[in-house]
Amino acid sequence: MANEPRDPMPLEEPMFILENGEMYRNQTEVKMSQIVLPCHANYCGELSAGQLLKWMDSTACLSAERHAGCSCITASVDDIHFETTIGVGQVVNITAKVNRAFTSSMEVCGNIF
């Protein structure tokens, strides 16, 4: 009996309910989860800020590219607040979505939890 190729599971798009009750899907929302390994940590066993910024940038870039349909780069970052440390073995969940789009640039917002 030959193995038949299976269809990949469809990705579930995030759903939002507007005030008027209509359903809305944000096609630019990207969610990424990363487990913190020892190679991602500093000498204290905490996730290095540089690694976290790299993951954030990758997630935001995917969101921007999904919106634009072409390659995108990060031009600037407005503000970042580190509230707590993340240790080895913990999972970092990052979300990003395009808030506003202009002629040749866009604003991407991200959250980490």
Residue, then its C-alpha position, 0 to 999 in steps of 0.5 A: m500500500a503506497n503512502e498517499p500525500r495528505d493535504p496540509m491543514p489549512l491555516e486558521e485566519p484570525m477572526f475579529i468581530l466589529e461593533n456592528g457584529e460583522m466578522y473581520r479577518n486581518q490578513t496581515e496578522v502573523k503569529m510566531s512562537q519560539i522556545v528559548l534555547p541555551c544558544h539564545a541566552n546570555y550568561c545569566g540564562e535569560l533570553s538576550a535582547g538582541q535575539l528577541l529583537k531579531w524574532m520581533d523583526s522577522t515577525a513584523c517583516l512577514s506581516a509587512e510582506r504579506h500586506a505588500g506582496c513583495s520584499c520589505i525591510t525595517a526602516s525604524v523602530d519607535d519604542i520598545h519596553f522590556e518588562t520582564t526577563i525570559g528564561v531558557g525553556q520558556v516559550v515566546n509568542i510574538t504577534a505582528k500586524v499592519n496598522r496603517a499603510f501609506t504609499s511606500s511605507m507602513e506601520v506594523c505593531g507587535n506584541i510579545f507574550 
